[in-house]
Amino acid sequence: MNEKRQIFFLYVILFFLSCNLDNQSRNIILDFPTFEIENNSNQLKQLILTKYKNKAVYVDVGGPWCRGCREEVPSMKLLQDSLSSADVVFLFLCVKSNKSECQKFVIDNKLVGKHYYLNDLQSKELAQSHGILAYPTYLIYNRTGKCEYQDAPRPSNNLTIAILKNL
């Protein structure tokens, strides 16, 4: 019985390792890197300026507890498919949640993109620095790293694709 458990856990570990995909357009990052400096506004901008330089970035701020976030998942997938040939990064910031709930939500919904977990303090700082009052909230950064929309339209809004294509 003990050997069967070990084999089971080995398969689970292999599954998670195989899910840590990293290609240009579709990826699921399960390790959820966290922001580690005090000012999330500056760090988010730095991340976009360095790691996602010259790309449009659509930021989804929410969590598994958020009904609106869950309702937007099918539209997010359609949006990603529609923009698969465009140079757009889909960045998900999981807030007001615990890391394991965020990871489960991403896996269960097969959400592809760049995923970052923010702890409670970081979630509050991000909300304050970007004027976030409700969830889900979407932000759009242009190719130079400037936040063009602090209250961007949701994935289900037809304007979203037009905005992202024209950045």
C-alpha positions, 0 to 999 in steps of 0.5 A: 500500500505504501508503494502505491502511494509513493507511485501516486505522488510521483505521478502527481509531481510529474503532472505538475512538472509537465504543466509548467509549460513555457512557450511563447503564446500558451503557458501555465506557470504553477510556481506563482512568483510573488512580488517582493518589493514594497511598491507594487505599482513600480514593480508591476511597471518594471516587470512589464518594461523588462520582461514584457518589453515591446508587448501589449499586456492585458492584466487580469486582477482577481481571484477564485473567490470572485464570481465575475472572475469565474464568469469571465474565464470562457471569454478570456479563453476566446480573447486569447484565441483571437489574439494568438497571433498578436504580441499580447501577454496575458498576465494574471494577478491573484489577490485576496486569496491563498496560493493553493486556491489560486493554483487550483483555479488556474489548473481547473480552468486551464488558464494560460498566461503569466500568473503571479500571486500577491499576498494580502499586503501586496493586494492592498498596495496594488488596489491603492496604487491603481485605484482598484475598488472592485473585482475583476479589474483589468488593466492594459499596458501599451508596448512602452510600458505605460498603463493606458487603461486602469479600468479596461473592459472585460474579456467579454466586451468587444472593445477589448480585442479592438484596443489590444489589436491597436496598441 
